[in-house]
Structure formats: structure tokens, C-alpha cells
Amino acid sequence: MASKILLFVALCLLYLNATEALLKDKVTIQGKVMLIRHAEKPPSGNDLSTMGWRRAQCIRDKFIANEGDFKDLTPKKIYAQKASKKDETIPDSRRQIETVAPLARQLDLTIDNRFTSFQLDELSEDIGKLSADQYPVLVSWNHDEIKNFLINFGMQYQIAPTYPSKRYDLVWIIEPDPSDSKKVKFSYFSQNCEGLGDYRFSSDANSQISRTWVMRSLIIATITLVLIIF
């Protein structure tokens, strides 16, 4: 029995320490950082699909309208993942830049695309150097790594959700917690772009992310309680 308890405790400690997050020192942000995935892609190629271009236009219109969920979110700085090369002949995706290009043109902002997918840490640190009047910040990235921004900005690895692979419509927001300077707040909503099927993602579908997020929090709390008891 004792050996089983020790094994359980060891596994719990491994889980609690599994913070593969990228930066040892978390980045302090001065305002809201909005994270979006690039818009829809075609079966092949590196640009947006027809639906993707429609979403890019929708993103432009929604952020500029400054209404509803998008209230007070019109960005003052826009980052997009750099279109690098996988090798000498195959160009990497340009979708991240194309997704925010209509918005940037409308706002007369220059897209900051200095950072490749391998430089997420450097981008996080660059955002941390911005002054409060340069927020809100919008980041267009590939969905596989969006979670790592949350971690770099102070969210616990075990709690940070993963961006759903089948969705293109989410806007994730991370911002300082006004009640605790050492914490951050996370929220999200659907872009609700007309004609792109975003209506499919009802509150029930959205709540799946919340359930996963809450479940991870409960797991951490349970492990902590067991460690205290034993």
C-alpha cells in the first residue's frame, strides 16, 4: 500500500511539474492580447481559401465595428506569424498574414511579421515590452501553438486550453487580472461570421472548452488535496 501511495505521489509531482512552457520567466502584459487562428485553408497551397478570405474580411469588419463581443478590442498593434520557408523550394503558409491583412489596411497599421513559428518566445517577450497605450494587441498564428502564448503570459500549463483543430472562429483573450497583479484572465468568444458556419458553434459547443479548462483545474486541486492528506 505504501509503495502505491509513493508511486501515486511521484506521478502527481511529475504532472504538477510538467510545465513545458517555454519561458522560465513569465511575460507581464499591460493590456489585452487577442489570439486568433489563421482563416480557412484550401486542400493544398499556402494561401487562404475562398471561405478564408471571407473570414478575413469579416474579422476586419468586426474589429472595426467595435460592437458586442468586439467592444473596445480594435487593435493598436497587429502581429502575424512570418511566412518562412520549410526548405529551399516549399514556401510555408502565408495564411496568418493574409488573415489580418484587410484589418491592418483599414486601420493603417503595419503587420509585424518578424517572428517565425519557432520564435514564439521572442514574440511573447516583444509584446511584454509594449507600453499600455499600445494595447489591445492582435496575434494571428497557427492553432497548434496558440496555447503557448497563454502559458508565456502567465497561465498555468495544466490549465491552459488547446485551440480546437476544427475551428477557425475563436478569439482568445488574455489580460491582466485587475484583482491580482500576479494573475491573468482568460476569455474567448466566436467571431460569428455570417455565412461561414459559425452558427454551428452554439453555447454548448463553446462550453466544451470551458468544461475541459475547469476539469484540468479540478484535477490539479484533487492532486494537491491528495498530497496534503498523505
WOMOLIN-V618642 format. One record per backbone hydrogen bond with DSSP energy under -1.0 kcal/mol. CO is the residue of the C=O (numbers start at 1). NH is the residue of the N-H. E is the energy in kcal/mol with one decimal. If there is no record, write none. Layout:
<<CO NH E> <CO NH E>>
//
This chain:
<<1 5 -2.2> <2 6 -2.5> <3 7 -2.2> <4 8 -2.5> <5 9 -2.7> <6 10 -2.4> <7 11 -2.3> <8 12 -2.4> <9 13 -2.5> <10 14 -2.1> <11 15 -2.2> <12 16 -2.8> <13 17 -1.8> <15 18 -1.4> <17 19 -1.7> <18 20 -1.4> <32 137 -2.3> <33 174 -2.1> <34 139 -2.9> <35 172 -2.5> <36 141 -2.2> <40 49 -2.0> <46 94 -2.7> <49 53 -2.4> <50 54 -1.8> <51 55 -2.2> <52 56 -2.3> <53 57 -1.9> <54 58 -2.1> <55 59 -3.2> <56 60 -1.9> <57 61 -2.5> <58 62 -2.9> <59 63 -2.3> <60 64 -1.9> <61 65 -2.2> <62 66 -1.4> <67 70 -2.1> <68 71 -1.8> <70 73 -2.0> <77 138 -2.5> <78 112 -2.9> <79 140 -2.1> <82 84 -1.5> <84 92 -2.4> <90 86 -1.7> <94 98 -2.3> <95 99 -2.3> <100 104 -2.6> <101 105 -2.5> <102 106 -2.1> <103 107 -2.2> <104 109 -2.7> <112 80 -1.9> <115 82 -3.2> <116 119 -2.0> <119 123 -2.2> <120 124 -2.5> <121 125 -2.3> <122 126 -2.0> <123 127 -2.4> <124 128 -1.8> <127 130 -1.5> <131 134 -2.2> <132 135 -1.3> <136 76 -2.8> <136 77 -1.0> <137 34 -3.6> <138 79 -3.1> <139 36 -2.7> <140 81 -2.0> <141 38 -1.3> <142 145 -1.4> <146 149 -1.2> <146 150 -1.1> <147 151 -1.6> <148 152 -2.5> <149 153 -1.9> <150 155 -2.6> <151 154 -1.7> <152 27 -3.1> <156 160 -2.4> <164 167 -1.3> <169 191 -2.5> <171 189 -1.5> <172 35 -3.2> <173 187 -2.2> <174 33 -2.5> <175 185 -3.3> <177 180 -1.4> <180 183 -2.0> <183 177 -2.1> <185 175 -1.9> <187 173 -3.1> <189 171 -2.6> <193 196 -1.5> <197 200 -1.8> <198 201 -1.7> <200 202 -1.7> <202 206 -2.6> <203 207 -2.3> <206 209 -1.2> <206 210 -1.0> <207 211 -3.0> <208 212 -2.2> <209 213 -2.4> <210 214 -3.0> <211 215 -2.7> <212 216 -2.1> <213 217 -1.6> <214 218 -2.4> <215 219 -2.3> <216 220 -2.1> <217 221 -2.3> <218 222 -2.7> <219 223 -2.6> <220 224 -2.4> <221 225 -2.2> <222 226 -2.5> <223 227 -2.4> <224 228 -1.9> <225 229 -2.5> <226 230 -2.5>>
//
